[in-house]
Amino acid sequence: MSIYEYDEEEHIRMEREDAFVEGRIEGRIEGVVHTARKFNATEKEIIKQLMQEFAIDEVKAKEFLDAVE
């Protein structure tokens, strides 16, 4: 097979793997948010922790924080 040929099965496997990893990261973020709230951390403290632990910017951290119930 040429490197220029499309391998649908490989593409699907890679997409599934990427989705799995993304889901695990989002689950970890939810865990951090729930734990921080349990210990009465402020929104600012939670955002700072998310930024440090997951190497995301402030806007993305705020979006995750707002999405977690």
C-alpha positions as CSV (number, residue, x, y, z in Angstrom):
1,M,0.0,0.0,0.0
2,S,1.3,3.4,-0.9
3,I,1.6,6.1,1.8
4,Y,-0.9,8.1,-0.3
5,E,-3.6,5.5,-0.1
6,Y,-6.4,6.0,2.3
7,D,-6.8,3.3,5.0
8,E,-10.4,3.7,6.3
9,E,-10.0,1.1,9.1
10,E,-6.8,2.8,10.4
11,H,-8.5,6.2,10.2
12,I,-11.5,4.9,12.2
13,R,-9.1,3.3,14.8
14,M,-7.2,6.6,15.2
15,E,-10.4,8.6,15.5
16,R,-11.7,6.2,18.2
17,E,-8.4,6.4,20.1
18,D,-8.4,10.2,19.9
19,A,-12.0,10.3,21.2
20,F,-11.1,7.9,24.1
21,V,-8.1,10.1,25.2
22,E,-10.2,13.3,24.9
23,G,-12.9,11.7,27.1
24,R,-10.4,10.6,29.7
25,I,-9.0,14.1,29.9
26,E,-12.4,15.6,30.2
27,G,-13.2,13.1,33.0
28,R,-10.1,14.1,34.9
29,I,-11.0,17.7,34.6
30,E,-14.4,17.0,36.0
31,G,-12.8,15.2,38.9
32,V,-10.5,18.1,39.6
33,V,-13.5,20.6,39.5
34,H,-15.6,18.4,41.8
35,T,-12.8,17.9,44.3
36,A,-11.9,21.6,44.3
37,R,-15.6,22.5,44.9
38,K,-15.8,20.0,47.7
39,F,-12.9,21.9,49.4
40,N,-14.6,25.2,48.8
41,A,-12.0,26.5,46.3
42,T,-12.9,29.7,44.6
43,E,-13.6,29.8,40.8
44,K,-10.3,31.7,40.3
45,E,-8.4,28.9,42.2
46,I,-10.1,26.2,40.2
47,I,-9.3,27.9,36.9
48,K,-5.7,28.3,37.9
49,Q,-5.4,24.7,38.9
50,L,-6.9,23.5,35.6
51,M,-4.5,25.8,33.6
52,Q,-1.5,24.3,35.4
53,E,-2.5,20.7,35.5
54,F,-3.9,20.4,31.9
55,A,-1.8,23.1,30.1
56,I,-4.9,25.0,28.9
57,D,-5.5,28.7,28.6
58,E,-7.8,30.6,30.9
59,V,-10.7,30.8,28.5
60,K,-10.7,27.0,28.0
61,A,-10.4,26.4,31.7
62,K,-13.4,28.7,32.3
63,E,-15.4,26.8,29.7
64,F,-14.7,23.5,31.4
65,L,-15.5,24.9,34.8
66,D,-18.9,26.3,33.5
67,A,-19.7,23.0,31.9
68,V,-19.2,20.9,35.0
69,E,-22.4,20.9,37.2
